Each structure stands twice: as C-alpha cells, then as structure tokens.
Amino acid sequence: MDTFANNPASTYARYIAACNEHRFSDLGAFIATDVEGVRSGFGGYRDGLQDITVAFPDFNCSSESVEGLSMAARLTATGTHRGGFDGIAPTGRHVRIQEFAVYRVDSDGKIVRCWGDLEAALRSELLAGDT
C-alpha cells in the first residue's frame, strides 16, 4: 500500500479525500497518534478538522503541489461558514483561502508534525468581512 514514505503525492490525495469527505475515522491511516501541530495529538488534530467542517459543512481542500518526505503542500480551501467557528457566529459567507502546509512523516509513512495556518487563515478571512 502507498504511504507518505513511498508515494507522497498519491497518499496525500487519499488523505485530502478523507478530509473532504469527513471520513475522520480513516485519518489514523495517515496521522500518527502523537502528531504535533496547532493542536497536538491525533485527537486534537482530528478535532480541529471536525471543528472546521462543522462551521463550514461544504469545506473542501484541493492539493496544488506535494513534494518529498518532509512534504510541502499548497492548498486551496473553500467552504460556507454555517456554524460557529473560533468564537465567530455563522455568517453564511463563502470563503476561499490559500494555505501552505509542511508535514514531516515518520518511517511508517504517517504524519508526525504539521506546520500550517488553516485555522488562522479562516479566522482572518471571516474577521476581514466582505471585500
């Protein structure tokens, strides 16, 4: 089976599909239990993604580029703000943001570290209001 270690682009596409389809129970195939990031640990990582999809039920990411074992990914994320998010009441606004994330994978091919700004970018976009 492909992993981040032997086929990062294909594996990342499957990871993004699981996120977009809200298949959070499948994330264990991609994320280490002790992952570090904005929210640490598998539960924190999963909960962060779930919080976003509650607030933006149609949230969708598309991978623009994936490279290497210390993977860099450029993503476009879209969604409609229909639920509370980070203390911001639903606005009904459709948002589109660009995110850059860097991941480190272990020898089992699972994400053990994520550097990204998805939650901050969403918060900033919502606080900016209509432009």
VENBEL-V316379 format. One record per run of one state. SS is the DSSP state (A for helix, B for strand, O for the rest). FROM is the first residue (numbers start at 1). TO is the last residue. Records with the same first field share a line. If there is no record, write none. Layout:
SS->FROM-TO / FROM-TO
//
This chain:
O->1-7 / 21-23 / 30-30 / 37-40 / 56-59 / 68-69 / 81-84 / 86-87 / 89-93 / 106-110 / 116-117 / 129-131
A->8-20 / 24-29 / 41-55 / 118-128
B->31-36 / 60-67 / 70-80 / 85-85 / 88-88 / 94-105 / 111-115
//
